[in-house]
Amino acid sequence: MICCLNPNCENPQNPDGTNYCLSCGTQLRSLLRNRYRIIAPLGRGGFARTYVAEDIDKLNERCVVKQLVLSQFYGSQGTHAHQKATQLFEREAKRLQELGEHLQIPNLYGYFKEGEYLYLVQQFIEGQNLLQELKQYGFFDEGKIRSFLNDLLSVLVAIHQQQIIHRDIKPENIIRRKSDNKLVLIDFGVSKQKAETTTTAIGTIIGSLGYAPIEQMQFGKVFPSSDMYSLGITCFHLLTNISPSNFWLKQGYGWTSSWRKHLTQPISQELELILDKLLQENHEQRYQSAQAVLQDLNNLPPLRHTLPPTVISPSKLLESQSQTQQKTTGYLPQFSNSKLFSGAIITGSGSSLLTIALISFLGTTWISSGLWLLILGGVILIQSRSLLEKSYLIVIAIIANSLIVLTFKSLLTNNLLQSGINGLLLVVLLVLLAGFLTLIIVSMSEIINKLISKYF
């Protein structure tokens, strides 16, 4: 297959031997620089497109070709935008060249211009980025967060020693390499030398919304502690599976002071303190170096569990819960929930008191029954329960009260509420009896449910 390099092409894949793209008509290039064969599109960023390619000079070893697309993404923003995009693209090539010796940073293979586009060729890292991993397997537990921090902080120590600030740490820019499970930090397109002066134009955003710290977004200033903030935000995203950009758009940076309330799983207090310090809004109050975070991380007490953490994907978890529910529930609702169980008893007892009151004052059983059902149904339906639970409570109340009315009909027509102490004692006894009958009915329904589920 030959891949069309026109960034506007909607279907860039073409059969071998084709001279012009079948989709957009652009002349095809079988090789870039007589060396790199483009196989397929890989991704698209703010000012660049990436492709998977083969290096024919290295026995068709896979690599990544990044294409700068000025006219596509910056055509309406004038010369300054073009110059800025070119500067960032060239900067990424220089950073990869400087840091290429590190095993967890992609190597630079080439940087050149061909036709109207600039190209950057770098090492292909086979694996998933952490956002893809998060979507597939679900949120990280504390064990995985500790492992993530240990692995990535060693990379940040190395790049900060070179006086380089990444400025765009987020799950999409961290790949878990398939061959050894190590984390690889990618996309140095907006990275910055610590000694460089900043000339960010008004309205230009460097970094990712929600991940970039306030000093970077508002003033264009960055420090090693700026990467620490992005690292902390990344930990939050991995722990909760909640994108921080949503909070940033609504609350700015204020939400980070209450990040704990969004946790859906417990973590140790010691790890909370580390994340607290990473997420400080004021850069001077954060960790000032990756090495300082590593030191505190290595001083954490061991996790209490002895078994390795198991990560379950959301889809498998829902499937497992659905299968378990189908297996254990059978045909009737289970009352393992104590609140629902007590609710049934209260409904049975309370509705019996309502029955006695209506019959005592109205006398007519049919009118009393209709009014009773209307009142009871209204009271149950306004409760925050499922429709199945509401229906069950109504059925239980009807059965229990029918037994009371049919058994003690002669007593009920004597207006017990106006019969003095003896009448009130009988009312109390009948209400208690209704509650007891409800308990028996609920228990019997649970036994029947289990038998049906077991044998049918």
ChimeraX attribute file (.defattr): number of C-alpha atoms within 10 A of each C-alpha:
attribute: neighborCount
match mode: 1-to-1
recipient: residues
	/A:1	15
	/A:2	22
	/A:3	25
	/A:4	28
	/A:5	21
	/A:6	18
	/A:7	17
	/A:8	10
	/A:9	16
	/A:10	10
	/A:11	14
	/A:12	22
	/A:13	19
	/A:14	19
	/A:15	11
	/A:16	10
	/A:17	10
	/A:18	14
	/A:19	15
	/A:20	15
	/A:21	22
	/A:22	17
	/A:23	13
	/A:24	14
	/A:25	12
	/A:26	15
	/A:27	14
	/A:28	19
	/A:29	19
	/A:30	20
	/A:31	16
	/A:32	17
	/A:33	12
	/A:34	11
	/A:35	15
	/A:36	24
	/A:37	24
	/A:38	26
	/A:39	20
	/A:40	18
	/A:41	21
	/A:42	13
	/A:43	11
	/A:44	13
	/A:45	12
	/A:46	10
	/A:47	19
	/A:48	20
	/A:49	18
	/A:50	20
	/A:51	21
	/A:52	20
	/A:53	26
	/A:54	21
	/A:55	20
	/A:56	14
	/A:57	10
	/A:58	10
	/A:59	8
	/A:60	13
	/A:61	13
	/A:62	21
	/A:63	24
	/A:64	25
	/A:65	27
	/A:66	25
	/A:67	21
	/A:68	26
	/A:69	23
	/A:70	19
	/A:71	14
	/A:72	13
	/A:73	17
	/A:74	18
	/A:75	12
	/A:76	11
	/A:77	10
	/A:78	9
	/A:79	11
	/A:80	11
	/A:81	17
	/A:82	18
	/A:83	13
	/A:84	16
	/A:85	22
	/A:86	17
	/A:87	13
	/A:88	18
	/A:89	23
	/A:90	18
	/A:91	18
	/A:92	21
	/A:93	22
	/A:94	16
	/A:95	24
	/A:96	22
	/A:97	16
	/A:98	15
	/A:99	18
	/A:100	17
	/A:101	12
	/A:102	14
	/A:103	13
	/A:104	22
	/A:105	22
	/A:106	23
	/A:107	22
	/A:108	22
	/A:109	17
	/A:110	14
	/A:111	16
	/A:112	12
	/A:113	13
	/A:114	9
	/A:115	6
	/A:116	10
	/A:117	15
	/A:118	18
	/A:119	23
	/A:120	20
	/A:121	23
	/A:122	21
	/A:123	18
	/A:124	16
	/A:125	21
	/A:126	13
	/A:127	18
	/A:128	17
	/A:129	21
	/A:130	19
	/A:131	19
	/A:132	14
	/A:133	19
	/A:134	21
	/A:135	14
	/A:136	16
	/A:137	16
	/A:138	21
	/A:139	24
	/A:140	24
	/A:141	17
	/A:142	18
	/A:143	15
	/A:144	17
	/A:145	19
	/A:146	17
	/A:147	11
	/A:148	17
	/A:149	18
	/A:150	16
	/A:151	16
	/A:152	19
	/A:153	19
	/A:154	14
	/A:155	18
	/A:156	22
	/A:157	17
	/A:158	15
	/A:159	21
	/A:160	19
	/A:161	11
	/A:162	14
	/A:163	16
	/A:164	23
	/A:165	23
	/A:166	26
	/A:167	27
	/A:168	24
	/A:169	27
	/A:170	25
	/A:171	21
	/A:172	17
	/A:173	16
	/A:174	21
	/A:175	23
	/A:176	20
	/A:177	16
	/A:178	12
	/A:179	9
	/A:180	8
	/A:181	10
	/A:182	17
	/A:183	24
	/A:184	21
	/A:185	23
	/A:186	20
	/A:187	20
	/A:188	24
	/A:189	24
	/A:190	18
	/A:191	20
	/A:192	22
	/A:193	18
	/A:194	16
	/A:195	8
	/A:196	9
	/A:197	10
	/A:198	13
	/A:199	10
	/A:200	14
	/A:201	11
	/A:202	9
	/A:203	8
	/A:204	11
	/A:205	14
	/A:206	17
	/A:207	21
	/A:208	15
	/A:209	17
	/A:210	21
	/A:211	26
	/A:212	26
	/A:213	28
	/A:214	19
	/A:215	15
	/A:216	17
	/A:217	20
	/A:218	13
	/A:219	12
	/A:220	19
	/A:221	17
	/A:222	24
	/A:223	22
	/A:224	24
	/A:225	23
	/A:226	31
	/A:227	28
	/A:228	29
	/A:229	28
	/A:230	24
	/A:231	26
	/A:232	23
	/A:233	27
	/A:234	23
	/A:235	22
	/A:236	24
	/A:237	21
	/A:238	25
	/A:239	23
	/A:240	20
	/A:241	19
	/A:242	14
	/A:243	15
	/A:244	19
	/A:245	17
	/A:246	12
	/A:247	16
	/A:248	16
	/A:249	11
	/A:250	10
	/A:251	11
	/A:252	14
	/A:253	17
	/A:254	12
	/A:255	13
	/A:256	19
	/A:257	12
	/A:258	9
	/A:259	16
	/A:260	17
	/A:261	7
	/A:262	12
	/A:263	13
	/A:264	11
	/A:265	12
	/A:266	11
	/A:267	16
	/A:268	12
	/A:269	10
	/A:270	14
	/A:271	16
	/A:272	14
	/A:273	12
	/A:274	17
	/A:275	23
	/A:276	18
	/A:277	18
	/A:278	25
	/A:279	27
	/A:280	20
	/A:281	18
	/A:282	14
	/A:283	21
	/A:284	11
	/A:285	12
	/A:286	21
	/A:287	22
	/A:288	17
	/A:289	19
	/A:290	23
	/A:291	16
	/A:292	12
	/A:293	21
	/A:294	17
	/A:295	11
	/A:296	13
	/A:297	17
	/A:298	11
	/A:299	10
	/A:300	14
	/A:301	10
	/A:302	9
	/A:303	12
	/A:304	7
	/A:305	8
	/A:306	7
	/A:307	7
	/A:308	8
	/A:309	12
	/A:310	11
	/A:311	15
	/A:312	14
	/A:313	16
	/A:314	15
	/A:315	13
	/A:316	13
	/A:317	14
	/A:318	12
	/A:319	12
	/A:320	12
	/A:321	12
	/A:322	11
	/A:323	12
	/A:324	11
	/A:325	12
	/A:326	12
	/A:327	12
	/A:328	15
	/A:329	17
	/A:330	17
	/A:331	14
	/A:332	17
	/A:333	15
	/A:334	19
	/A:335	17
	/A:336	9
	/A:337	9
	/A:338	9
	/A:339	9
	/A:340	16
	/A:341	17
	/A:342	14
	/A:343	14
	/A:344	26
	/A:345	25
	/A:346	18
	/A:347	23
	/A:348	29
	/A:349	25
	/A:350	17
	/A:351	24
	/A:352	27
	/A:353	18
	/A:354	20
	/A:355	24
	/A:356	26
	/A:357	19
	/A:358	20
	/A:359	23
	/A:360	20
	/A:361	15
	/A:362	14
	/A:363	16
	/A:364	12
	/A:365	17
	/A:366	11
	/A:367	12
	/A:368	20
	/A:369	18
	/A:370	11
	/A:371	15
	/A:372	21
	/A:373	17
	/A:374	11
	/A:375	13
	/A:376	20
	/A:377	15
	/A:378	11
	/A:379	12
	/A:380	17
	/A:381	16
	/A:382	9
	/A:383	11
	/A:384	9
	/A:385	12
	/A:386	10
	/A:387	12
	/A:388	10
	/A:389	19
	/A:390	19
	/A:391	14
	/A:392	16
	/A:393	25
	/A:394	19
	/A:395	13
	/A:396	21
	/A:397	26
	/A:398	21
	/A:399	15
	/A:400	25
	/A:401	27
	/A:402	17
	/A:403	13
	/A:404	20
	/A:405	19
	/A:406	10
	/A:407	11
	/A:408	12
	/A:409	14
	/A:410	9
	/A:411	15
	/A:412	25
	/A:413	17
	/A:414	15
	/A:415	17
	/A:416	21
	/A:417	18
	/A:418	12
	/A:419	12
	/A:420	9
	/A:421	11
	/A:422	12
	/A:423	17
	/A:424	14
	/A:425	14
	/A:426	16
	/A:427	20
	/A:428	14
	/A:429	12
	/A:430	21
	/A:431	23
	/A:432	18
	/A:433	18
	/A:434	28
	/A:435	24
	/A:436	16
	/A:437	22
	/A:438	27
	/A:439	19
	/A:440	14
	/A:441	18
	/A:442	21
	/A:443	15
	/A:444	12
	/A:445	16
	/A:446	18
	/A:447	14
	/A:448	15
	/A:449	18
	/A:450	18
	/A:451	12
	/A:452	14
	/A:453	16
	/A:454	11
	/A:455	6
	/A:456	8
